[in-house]
């Protein structure tokens, strides 16, 4: 005679029953989503479940065909244009409407594709930096320079904003990004700067930084302040690539996890560079330039800062790498996320006017300690920026035992001589816009000289 099972007995399902359940799970419809605990009364989930649109975009630009296009999901509400609360597609291309799925998918080599790609890169850039601050507990919406409680106007984006111009820019006065297109000398195909992931993210970087540090873009700052702006643009392109998991995988595969090997990550603006006759993009982040090499030329100066950050990226990646425990691409993605937050927070903490590289490096050095990172992080920062002649390491006191944290301070090494004027000739279009030069002062100078000449020559007013 069979015994009755004890109270609380749970039968062990047989193998056949388990198989039946697995099959049933595969075939059953998922059913209506429910809020609340299992068994509780059904509470309908409020509509819509989530906003967000898929977009089709270039991974780098049309010339890097090894990696081509990708689908990306942009969380958040995106309307015809595309546009959202912070970014709007400007005139020049008919507004793109989402398809039946709410997605913005267009054929490459069409104006619609270009509008979607450009919007998507700007959106991803803004989201990336908003996340970087949130991750560090410093959440803020990152306003555009003109935003206030009474002006919340979005940044306008014009993918075809500069026909037959070999350039692109961020204009504060016009509240926009404009991208040029041109046919390179001796070639037939038109190059669209808006199709470049790097150029669009670079210009968006200028817009983001201008919202935080409005003084830095003005040309009467010392050269290094201009260098920080230009470098932040290039670093934005690198950080945005590192924010995409598939791009991290591509970098690892291409370099076999040696970041100092030539990779598209360090080569900024491939197609643009190719059309100008260089194979390493407009400038190369993996360089050895020092401050005394660069002088007051802002574009060269920017590469000193960009290069040091790239070296630190490679150092942090090598330090954190542990293939036995974690995938290399995941490590690169994680290290990139930390470093972009570190750079952004250090820029925010630097002085509002005439900031130098050393100002920013001192903040980075302090922040890694405050973030309780291993002491190696601080020593990578010291070593790389000393090699670039940005800082000098000053031993303030012998390290107290048993603490092994080096008791050091950072002092500026090579600095701009007082009154040194920025040479922005080789910079991107943003840095060369007249609006960032004190034009009125230059005009006033000429007008004053004219008035003085008139006074000296007896032209003292209307006759009579
Ligand atoms: Zn620039």
Boltz pocket constraint, residues with backbone or C-beta under 6 A from the ligand:
constraints:
  - pocket:
      binder: B
      contacts: [[A, 202], [A, 206], [A, 229], [A, 230], [A, 233], [A, 427], [A, 428], [A, 429], [A, 430], [A, 431]]
      max_distance: 6.0
